[in-house]
Amino acid sequence: MVVAAAAVNPPPVTPDGRYIVVRGRLWRRADPALPDVERQRLVDRLMDARRAVARALRTKDDAALAVARVAVEDEKIALGERGPVWWQDGDPDLNRRMARNTVYADWFATID
């Protein structure tokens, strides 16, 4: 059985639980308030959409690629990984920023 690298070594999670760090970059996590069943349904749909992107790229189907990319974006928004932030304290979204250039810099320096 092949085990995904992320399952063996999960990425670090910021102390507030808002982001994971991959290659030094912050990536917003899914909204923790989502019920597990709903989160899994959305993740399954996201994976289907990502497979559709790959299929469209392989077959060079531009129309299918556009539809699949919209589906990926829609599922990521539904999960809370994109779109409006799911936290309520007014802190800005730092998604896709380098951790060393954010308020997480001191924390990130301790995990590297």
Secondary structure by P-SEA (a helix, b strand, c coil): ccccccccccccccccccbbbcccbbbbcccccccaaaaaaaaaaaaaaaaaaaaaaaaccaaaaaaaaaaaaaaaaaaccccccccccccccccccccccccaaaaaaaac
